[in-house]
Amino acid sequence: MSLPTIDQRYGRKLSPRGRRRALAILISALCVLTVAWFIWANPIDAGPQAVAQDTGFVLEGDQVTVMFDVSITPGSTGACAVQALDKSFAVVGWKVVTFSPVSELTRSEEVTMRVTSPAVTGLVSSCWLT
């Protein structure tokens, strides 16, 4: 046989005012957590950013030329890491390219780099603001 809880024994219940207060605390906590998550995760990409989209590559002996479009928030400086990969996806060429601030959002770029062994592809690894 289980023992009754104190509330069951003495007949205490949460008053309507207490229920409203508990509900208000719960809603407030959810709002604070939602705002904190939006600030931390930045799901709407607020603020300056740097992104790139590969458009092609050309293999020329011991060199690879990578073509891509880079979008950096106007007035911000950025950089992108460009890499060449071999058939086992090992990095055989690497170059960091920096971009000075300009007024347009997107621009096309070409980067040529030397490789240490035959490459099969070239691409942009990542971009960031500097």
C-alpha positions in Angstrom: 0.0 0.0 0.0 1.4 3.4 -1.0 1.4 6.4 1.3 -0.7 9.4 0.2 1.2 12.5 -0.7 0.9 15.5 1.7 -1.4 17.3 -0.8 -3.7 14.3 -0.9 -3.7 13.9 2.9 -4.5 17.5 3.6 -6.5 18.4 0.5 -4.3 21.2 -0.8 -4.6 22.2 -4.4 -2.9 24.9 -6.5 -5.1 27.9 -6.5 -6.1 29.5 -9.8 -3.8 32.4 -9.0 -0.9 29.9 -8.4 -1.7 28.2 -11.7 -1.5 31.5 -13.6 1.7 32.4 -11.9 3.3 29.0 -12.7 2.1 29.4 -16.4 3.6 32.9 -16.5 6.9 31.6 -15.2 6.9 28.8 -17.7 6.1 31.1 -20.7 8.8 33.6 -19.5 11.4 30.9 -19.3 10.6 29.6 -22.8 10.8 33.2 -24.2 14.2 33.7 -22.6 15.5 30.3 -23.9 14.2 31.1 -27.4 15.9 34.5 -27.5 19.2 33.0 -26.1 19.1 30.3 -28.8 18.5 32.9 -31.6 21.5 34.9 -30.3 23.7 31.8 -30.0 22.7 29.9 -33.2 22.1 32.9 -35.5 19.6 31.0 -37.7 18.7 34.0 -39.8 22.4 34.8 -40.6 22.2 38.3 -39.1 25.4 40.3 -39.3 28.4 40.2 -41.7 29.3 36.9 -43.3 31.5 35.4 -45.9 30.4 32.4 -48.1 31.7 30.9 -51.4 30.2 28.8 -54.1 32.4 26.7 -56.4 31.8 27.2 -60.1 34.6 25.1 -61.6 38.2 24.0 -61.7 40.9 23.3 -64.3 43.7 20.8 -63.9 46.9 21.9 -65.7 49.9 19.5 -64.9 51.2 20.5 -61.5 48.7 23.4 -61.1 45.0 23.6 -60.4 42.9 26.7 -61.1 39.7 27.0 -59.0 36.9 29.3 -60.0 34.3 30.4 -57.5 31.9 33.1 -56.5 32.5 34.7 -53.1 29.9 36.8 -51.2 31.3 39.0 -48.4 29.2 41.6 -46.7 30.0 44.9 -48.4 32.6 46.9 -46.4 34.0 43.8 -44.7 37.3 42.0 -45.3 37.4 38.3 -45.7 39.5 35.3 -46.7 38.9 31.9 -48.2 40.9 28.7 -48.1 41.1 27.0 -51.5 42.3 23.4 -51.8 43.2 20.7 -54.3 42.5 17.1 -53.6 43.8 13.8 -55.1 41.8 10.6 -55.8 42.0 9.5 -52.2 40.7 13.0 -51.0 44.1 14.0 -49.6 44.9 17.7 -49.7 47.7 18.1 -52.3 47.4 21.9 -52.7 46.3 24.7 -50.3 46.1 28.4 -50.6 44.5 31.2 -48.5 43.2 34.1 -50.5 42.3 37.4 -48.8 39.7 39.9 -50.1 39.7 43.6 -49.4 36.5 45.5 -48.7 34.4 46.4 -51.8 30.9 47.7 -52.3 29.5 44.8 -54.3 28.2 41.7 -52.4 29.3 38.9 -54.8 32.3 38.6 -57.1 33.9 35.9 -59.2 37.4 34.8 -58.4 40.0 32.5 -59.8 42.9 31.0 -57.8 45.8 29.1 -59.3 47.9 26.9 -57.0 50.7 24.4 -57.3 50.1 20.8 -56.2 52.4 18.3 -54.7 50.9 15.3 -56.6 48.3 14.8 -59.3 45.0 16.4 -58.3 41.5 15.4 -59.4 39.6 18.3 -58.1 39.8 21.8 -56.7 37.4 23.6 -54.4 36.9 26.2 -51.7 37.3 24.7 -48.3 35.9 27.5 -46.1 35.5 31.3 -45.9 35.6 33.7 -43.0 35.7 37.4 -42.1 39.0 38.9 -41.1 
